[in-house]
Amino acid sequence: MKTVPLTAYPRSATRRGGVKKLRTDGRVPAVVYGREIKPQNLEINKVELENLIKHSVSENILLDLNVSQDARAKRLVLVQDIQHNPLTGSLVHIDLHEVLENEKVTVMVPVETVGEAAGVKNGGGVLEHVLFKIKVRALPKDLPEVIEVDVSSLEIGKAVHLGEIKAPAGVEILGDKHISVIAVAAPITEAQEAAATAEGAATGEVEMIKEKKEDGTEAAPAGKAGEKAPAGKGAAGVEKGADKAGAKGEKAAEPKAEKKK
């Protein structure tokens, strides 16, 4: 992987207000970490950083970092994390990780296909990316930007497994060698699509079950809003309510017994 030169400046603003002003002035707050160094707050020119990211092939960017007014002339760092504003998409923060030239690092690398799969070209199959990224380990200078996989001979029902991918020189691919990375699936027929649609419609149906009364007879469905209740039931309810009201009235009218002196 080629190194890209970038200049950063020490950052004193750490509070929310100061960082916000920093972004307004066209700079992006950054932090550089490392196993043998303390985290250091930095700021980077926003335009330079956006151009660097725009022209990079992948998220794995190896930087030849120059920190202004720093005792160390240059540092070898990897871009670890880039944060964007979810609404505007503009850069808001970047994390950098310092690495050593003679020490291997582990990163996730994107997978790209080369050629057109035979199963897609001749059989109408569908090319599926099971894994979009794979984990590799290598020296910083040997890190690949992408891993290319030739799928030209891939037929329907076949897959390229992790152990079948040829790693570039000096690169070790990590993970279960039996995991599928890219596969060609058979095309879905009209009959299968119709069956899937019918099955989905069947599971969406709701069975209406009528409630039963205590005596075992089925109760009539509940009336719609605005409909009057049956006459018999309504009269019984009114009569029952009147009886209760009368009983309460009689109880309230009864005088309390006076105590004997």
C-alpha positions as CSV (number, residue, x, y, z in Angstrom):
1,M,0.0,0.0,0.0
2,K,1.4,3.4,-0.9
3,T,1.7,6.1,1.7
4,V,0.0,9.5,1.2
5,P,1.5,12.6,2.7
6,L,-0.7,14.7,5.0
7,T,0.0,17.6,7.4
8,A,-1.7,18.0,10.8
9,Y,-1.5,20.6,13.5
10,P,-1.6,20.3,17.3
11,R,-5.1,21.0,18.6
12,S,-5.9,22.8,21.9
13,A,-9.6,23.1,21.5
14,T,-11.3,20.1,23.1
15,R,-14.6,21.4,24.4
16,R,-17.8,21.4,22.3
17,G,-17.7,25.1,21.6
18,G,-14.1,25.2,20.5
19,V,-14.5,22.1,18.3
20,K,-17.6,23.6,16.6
21,K,-15.6,26.8,15.8
22,L,-12.8,24.6,14.5
23,R,-15.1,23.0,12.0
24,T,-16.6,26.4,11.0
25,D,-13.0,27.5,10.2
26,G,-12.6,24.6,7.8
27,R,-10.6,22.2,9.9
28,V,-11.5,18.7,11.1
29,P,-10.7,17.5,14.6
30,A,-8.6,14.4,14.8
31,V,-6.9,12.1,17.4
32,V,-3.9,9.9,16.8
33,Y,-3.5,6.8,18.9
34,G,-0.6,4.3,19.2
35,R,0.6,1.5,21.4
36,E,3.8,3.4,22.4
37,I,2.4,6.9,22.4
38,K,-0.2,8.9,24.3
39,P,-3.3,10.0,22.3
40,Q,-2.7,13.4,20.8
41,N,-5.4,15.9,19.6
42,L,-4.8,17.2,16.1
43,E,-6.6,19.3,13.5
44,I,-6.5,18.8,9.7
45,N,-7.4,21.0,6.8
46,K,-10.9,19.9,5.7
47,V,-10.4,20.3,2.0
48,E,-7.1,18.3,2.0
49,L,-8.7,15.5,4.0
50,E,-11.8,15.4,1.7
51,N,-9.7,15.2,-1.4
52,L,-7.6,12.4,0.1
53,I,-10.6,10.3,1.0
54,K,-12.3,11.0,-2.3
55,H,-9.3,9.7,-4.3
56,S,-8.7,6.6,-2.1
57,V,-9.6,3.2,-3.4
58,S,-10.8,1.9,0.0
59,E,-11.2,3.0,3.6
60,N,-7.7,1.7,4.4
61,I,-5.4,4.7,3.9
62,L,-1.8,4.7,5.0
63,L,-0.6,8.2,5.8
64,D,2.8,9.7,6.0
65,L,1.8,12.1,8.7
66,N,3.7,15.3,9.4
67,V,2.7,17.0,12.6
68,S,3.6,20.7,12.6
69,Q,5.9,21.9,15.4
70,D,6.4,18.3,16.6
71,A,9.7,16.8,17.7
72,R,9.1,13.8,15.4
73,A,9.3,14.8,11.8
74,K,7.0,12.1,10.4
75,R,4.7,9.3,11.5
76,L,3.3,6.3,9.7
77,V,-0.4,6.1,10.5
78,L,-3.5,4.2,9.3
79,V,-6.9,5.9,9.1
80,Q,-8.9,4.0,11.7
81,D,-12.3,5.7,11.7
82,I,-14.0,8.5,9.8
83,Q,-17.1,10.1,11.2
84,H,-19.6,12.1,9.0
85,N,-22.5,14.3,9.8
86,P,-25.6,12.0,9.2
87,L,-27.6,14.9,7.7
88,T,-25.0,16.8,5.6
89,G,-22.4,14.1,5.0
90,S,-19.6,16.5,5.9
91,L,-16.5,15.3,7.9
92,V,-16.8,15.8,11.6
93,H,-14.0,13.7,13.1
94,I,-11.2,11.3,12.2
95,D,-9.2,8.7,14.2
96,L,-5.7,7.8,13.2
97,H,-3.6,4.8,14.4
98,E,0.2,5.0,14.5
99,V,1.9,1.8,13.2
100,L,5.5,0.6,12.9
101,E,7.0,-0.3,9.6
102,N,8.3,-3.7,10.8
103,E,5.2,-4.7,12.7
104,K,2.2,-6.5,11.1
105,V,-1.2,-5.1,11.5
106,T,-4.7,-6.6,11.0
107,V,-7.3,-4.8,9.0
108,M,-10.6,-5.4,7.1
109,V,-10.1,-5.2,3.3
110,P,-13.0,-5.0,0.7
111,V,-13.5,-7.8,-1.8
112,E,-14.0,-7.0,-5.5
113,T,-14.9,-9.5,-8.3
114,V,-13.1,-9.8,-11.6
115,G,-14.9,-11.0,-14.7
116,E,-18.4,-12.3,-15.3
117,A,-19.5,-15.6,-13.7
118,A,-20.3,-18.3,-16.1
119,G,-23.5,-19.2,-14.2
120,V,-24.7,-15.6,-14.6
121,K,-23.7,-15.2,-18.2
122,N,-25.0,-18.6,-19.5
123,G,-27.6,-19.7,-16.9
124,G,-29.1,-16.4,-15.7
125,G,-27.9,-16.9,-12.2
126,V,-27.5,-14.3,-9.5
127,L,-24.0,-13.3,-8.2
128,E,-24.1,-13.0,-4.4
129,H,-21.5,-11.3,-2.2
130,V,-21.7,-13.3,1.1
131,L,-18.8,-11.3,2.5
132,F,-18.0,-7.8,1.3
133,K,-14.8,-7.5,3.5
134,I,-12.3,-10.0,4.8
135,K,-9.7,-9.8,7.5
136,V,-6.0,-9.8,6.6
137,R,-2.7,-9.4,8.3
138,A,0.4,-7.9,6.9
139,L,3.2,-5.3,7.2
140,P,1.8,-1.7,6.6
141,K,3.7,-1.5,3.2
142,D,2.2,-4.9,2.1
143,L,-1.5,-4.1,3.0
144,P,-3.7,-4.4,-0.1
145,E,-6.3,-1.7,-0.8
146,V,-8.7,-4.4,-2.1
147,I,-8.7,-8.2,-2.6
148,E,-9.7,-9.2,-6.2
149,V,-11.4,-12.5,-6.8
150,D,-11.8,-14.0,-10.3
151,V,-15.3,-15.4,-10.7
152,S,-15.2,-16.2,-14.5
153,S,-15.5,-19.9,-14.0
154,L,-18.1,-19.8,-11.3
155,E,-21.2,-21.9,-12.2
156,I,-24.7,-21.9,-10.6
157,G,-24.7,-23.5,-7.2
158,K,-20.9,-23.0,-6.8
159,A,-19.1,-20.6,-4.4
160,V,-15.6,-19.2,-3.8
161,H,-14.5,-20.0,-0.2
162,L,-12.2,-18.0,1.9
163,G,-9.5,-20.7,1.7
164,E,-9.6,-20.6,-2.1
165,I,-8.7,-16.9,-2.4
166,K,-5.1,-16.2,-3.4
167,A,-3.6,-13.7,-1.1
168,P,-1.1,-11.1,-2.4
169,A,2.6,-11.5,-1.5
170,G,3.2,-10.9,2.2
171,V,-0.5,-11.0,3.1
172,E,-2.2,-13.5,5.3
173,I,-6.0,-14.0,5.0
174,L,-7.6,-14.7,8.4
175,G,-10.8,-16.6,9.2
176,D,-12.6,-19.9,8.6
177,K,-11.3,-21.2,5.3
178,H,-14.7,-22.9,4.6
179,I,-16.8,-19.8,4.7
180,S,-18.3,-18.7,1.3
181,V,-17.3,-15.3,0.1
182,I,-18.9,-15.2,-3.3
183,A,-21.6,-17.5,-4.7
184,V,-23.8,-17.9,-7.8
185,A,-27.5,-18.7,-6.9
186,A,-30.0,-20.2,-9.3
187,P,-32.5,-17.7,-10.8
188,I,-36.0,-17.6,-9.2
189,T,-38.6,-19.0,-11.6
190,E,-42.1,-17.5,-12.1
191,A,-43.7,-20.5,-10.4
192,Q,-41.5,-20.1,-7.4
193,E,-42.2,-16.4,-7.2
194,A,-45.9,-17.0,-7.5
195,A,-45.8,-19.7,-4.8
196,A,-43.9,-17.3,-2.5
197,T,-46.5,-14.6,-3.1
198,A,-49.4,-17.0,-2.4
199,E,-47.7,-18.2,0.8
200,G,-47.3,-14.7,2.0
201,A,-50.9,-13.8,1.3
202,A,-52.1,-17.0,3.1
203,T,-50.1,-16.2,6.2
204,G,-51.6,-12.7,6.2
205,E,-55.2,-13.9,6.4
206,V,-57.0,-13.6,9.7
207,E,-59.6,-16.2,10.8
208,M,-62.7,-14.7,12.4
209,I,-63.9,-16.7,15.4
210,K,-67.3,-15.9,16.9
211,E,-67.6,-15.8,20.7
212,K,-69.9,-18.2,22.4
213,K,-72.3,-17.6,25.2
214,E,-72.3,-19.5,28.4
215,D,-75.2,-21.7,27.2
216,G,-73.2,-22.8,24.1
217,T,-75.0,-20.7,21.5
218,E,-73.0,-18.4,19.2
219,A,-73.2,-14.8,20.1
220,A,-74.2,-12.3,17.4
221,P,-71.3,-10.2,16.0
222,A,-70.8,-6.8,17.7
223,G,-72.8,-4.0,16.2
224,K,-71.2,-1.1,14.5
225,A,-70.9,2.3,16.0
226,G,-74.2,4.1,16.0
227,E,-76.4,1.0,16.0
228,K,-79.0,0.6,18.8
229,A,-78.7,-2.3,21.2
230,P,-81.5,-5.0,21.0
231,A,-84.7,-3.9,22.7
232,G,-84.9,-6.8,25.2
233,K,-81.4,-6.4,26.4
234,G,-81.7,-2.6,26.6
235,A,-84.9,-2.8,28.6
236,A,-83.5,-5.4,31.0
237,G,-80.5,-3.2,31.5
238,V,-82.6,-0.1,32.3
239,E,-84.9,-2.1,34.6
240,K,-81.9,-3.5,36.4
241,G,-80.4,-0.1,36.8
242,A,-83.6,1.3,38.2
243,D,-83.8,-1.5,40.8
244,K,-80.3,-0.7,41.9
245,A,-81.0,3.0,42.1
246,G,-84.2,2.3,44.2
247,A,-82.4,0.0,46.6
248,K,-79.7,2.7,47.1
249,G,-82.3,5.3,47.8
250,E,-84.1,3.2,50.4
251,K,-80.9,2.4,52.1
252,A,-80.0,6.1,52.2
253,A,-83.4,7.0,53.6
254,E,-83.3,4.7,56.6
255,P,-82.6,6.7,59.9
256,K,-79.8,5.6,62.2
257,A,-80.8,4.1,65.5
258,E,-80.4,6.5,68.4
259,K,-78.3,5.4,71.3
260,K,-79.9,5.1,74.7
261,K,-78.9,7.6,77.3
